[in-house]
């Protein structure tokens, strides 16, 4: 299967766009309006970010992955050092918040970039019904 080429027509590479929150079309650093919320459109090229549907998949996976890692590390710290409870709160709460926000930004930007490159679109009734371009043209 052919993979999309990076850096064609001024488009940033997927990793660069995901880490820095770059517009998939022009590479401007304007993808996010808030901590993990997309801007309505690119201020430089006008690409409408609302047309992309990233959904809540990244949030669910990040919650599971970060939660599992933090529990494992907190148990390891507890059994090896036995710190007071406030030390756990001081260590793990910022790590959970920071890694979740950073992870959401990166994963949402990556998915938006992938949708843009692959020209993803919402499935319509014709797509579900099995109609193809050949059917529409009257060919078998």
N, C-alpha and C positions, 0 to 999 in steps of 0.2 A: 504494500500500500504506500502511496506517495505521501511523504510528510511535507507540510508547507515549509517553504524556504523563509528563513529569518532575514531581516534587514532588506526586504525588497520594497521599493518605493518609499523609503524612509521609515518603514515600520520597525519598531524595536523587536529584539529577540524576546521569546516568551519569558525566560527567567528574568531578564532585565525589566520587562514590563510588569511582571508580577511583583518583584521586590520593590520597585520604585513607584508603582501606581501610575504607569504611563498610558497614554491614549494608544489603543492598538493601531490606529490609522496614521497619526502623525508623530507620536512619541512625546507629546507634551505631558508634563507632570500635572495632570488635572483630573485624574480618574476619580478621586475621592473628594467628597464635600465635607464629610465628618470623619470620625474614627474608622468606621467600616461601612459607610453609606456612600453609594455612587453619586457623583455630580449628575445633574440632569443631562448635560451635554459637554462636549469638549469646547473650551473657550477659544482654542486656536483654529481647529478645522471644522467645528460644528457637528461632529458625530454624535448622534442621539444615543446615549447609553441606556435609555429606558427601553429600547427595542430588544435588549438582551435579557434573557431570563436565567439568571444564575441560580436562583432558588435558595433553599435552606440546607441543601446537602452539605456544604462545607461546615456549617455550624454543628450539625449532628455528628459528623466524623471527628471534628476537632474536640468536641465535648468528650467523646469516648476516649480518644487517644490521649489528650492532655490529662483527663481525669485518671486514667490508668497509670500514666507515668508519675503523676504527683502522688498517688496512693502508694505506689511501689517505693518511691524515694522517701516519702514521709515515714513509712514503716521501717525502712532501712535506717533512717536517722534515729527514729525512736528506739529501736532495738540495739543500736550500736552506741549511742551517746546519752540517751534518756534526758533530752532537754525538757524544760517546763513547757506547758501548753502555749504560753504567749510567744515563745520562740518559734514554734510551729506556725502560728498565725503570722508572725512577722516575716517568716521566710516564704511560706507557700501562697499567701494571698496575693502579693505582688507578682509572683511567678505565674500564677493562674491567670490573673487579669492581663498581664503583659503578653503572655504567650497566646492567649485566646484572641486578643485584638490583633496582634501581629499576624497570627495564623489566618484569621478571617480576611484580613486585607490581602495577604498573599494568595490564598486559595480563590477568593472571589475575583481578583484581578486575573489570575491564571485562567479561570473558567471563562471569563468575559473575552479574554484574548483568544482562547480556543474557539469560542463561538464566532468571533469576528473572522478569524482565518478560514474557518470551514464553512462560512456563510450559513450558519445554522438558522433555522426558522421554525416557527411553530407548526405542528402537524395540523393539516386541515382535513375535512371530511373526505375529499378525494384521495388523500394519501392513505387513509384508513380503509376506504372501500376497495383498494387495490387497483384503482385506475392508474394507468401509466400514460406516458406521452404517446406511445404507439396506439393505445386504445382511443385516445382523443383524436388522433389523426385518421382513424378508421382502418388502421392496419391490424392484422391479427397478431 
